Amino acid sequence: MNTLQTITIKEYLNRKGIKFRESGKELIAHCVFGNCDSDSKGVEAHLYFNSENTQYDCKKCEARGNIVTLAKHFGDDIKDIALNPQTFKKKQNKAKFNVELVQTCHQA
C-alpha cells in the first residue's frame, strides 16, 4: 500500500494564508481551532507545527494532528494536500445481478 506523500506544512500554511514564524524545525502560528490565542500579545502564539513530519500541537487548547487532520478542519480534500494527486476511476462491476443469475446460483 502506498503512503500518502503531501506538500510541506509550510506550503499548506502559505496557501491558507496562515501567518507563522520559524524557529528551527518548528513553525509557530496563532491557533486556528478557536480563540485560545485571542489574548496573545505580539508574536506570542501557541500552535506549533513540526516542519519535517507535519504534526501540530497547540500548547494552549491541546489540539493535535497532522496536515491531513488540518486539511479536514478547513474542509479541504486529500487531493488538495497530496504531492502527486491521482484520480481514481470507480471500478465497474461487470457482473449484473438479475433473476436469471440468482436462480442459476441457487440451482448450483
For each residue, the residues with C-beta under 8 A, 3 or more apart:
1:
2:
3:
4: 68 78 82
5: 82 83 84
6: 12 54 67 68 81 82 83
7: 11 12 67 81 82 83
8: 11 12 51 54
9: 12 13 27 49 50 51 54 56 67 70
10: 13 14 20 27 51
11: 7 8 14 15
12: 6 7 8 9 15 16 67 70 71 81
13: 9 10 16 18 20 27 29 49
14: 10 11 17 18
15: 11 12
16: 12 13 74
17: 14
18: 13 14 29 32
19: 29 30
20: 10 13 27 28 29 45 49
21: 27 28 29 43 45
22: 26 27 28 51
23: 26 27 28
24:
25: 50 51 52
26: 22 23 48 49 50 51
27: 9 10 13 20 21 22 23 48 49 51
28: 20 21 22 23 45 47 48 49
29: 13 18 19 20 21 32 45 47 49
30: 19 37 40 45 46 47
31: 34 36 37 45 46 47 58 60 61 63
32: 18 29 47 70 73
33: 36 47 58 61 63 73
34: 31 61 63
35: 38
36: 31 33 46 58 60 61
37: 30 31 40 44 45 46 47 60
38: 35
39:
40: 30 37 44 45 46
41: 44
42:
43: 21
44: 37 40 41
45: 20 21 28 29 30 31 37 40
46: 30 31 36 37 40 58 59 60 61
47: 28 29 30 31 32 33 37 56 57 58 59 63
48: 26 27 28 56 57 58 59
49: 9 13 20 26 27 28 29 54 55 56
50: 9 25 26 53 54 55 56
51: 8 9 10 22 25 26 27 54
52: 25
53: 50 66
54: 6 8 9 49 50 51 66 67 70
55: 49 50 64 65 66
56: 9 47 48 49 50 63 64 65 66 70
57: 47 48 62 63 64
58: 31 33 36 46 47 48 61 62 63 64
59: 46 47 48 62
60: 31 36 37 46
61: 31 33 34 36 46 58
62: 57 58 59
63: 31 33 34 47 56 57 58
64: 55 56 57 58
65: 55 56 68 69 70 73
66: 53 54 55 56 69 70
67: 6 7 9 12 54 70 71 81
68: 4 6 65 71 72 78 81
69: 65 66 72 73
70: 9 12 32 54 56 65 66 67 73 74
71: 12 67 68 74 76 77 78 80 81
72: 68 69 75 76
73: 32 33 65 69 70
74: 16 70 71
75: 72
76: 71 72 80 81
77: 71 80
78: 4 68 71 81 82 85
79: 82 85 87
80: 71 76 77
81: 6 7 12 67 68 71 76 78
82: 4 5 6 7 78 79 85 86
83: 5 6 7
84: 5
85: 78 79 82
86: 82
87: 79
88:
89:
90:
91:
92:
93: 96
94:
95: 101
96: 93 101
97: 101 102
98: 101 102
99: 102 103
100: 103 104
101: 95 96 97 98 104 105
102: 97 98 99 105 106
103: 99 100 106 107
104: 100 101 107 108
105: 101 102 108
106: 102 103
107: 103 104
108: 104 105
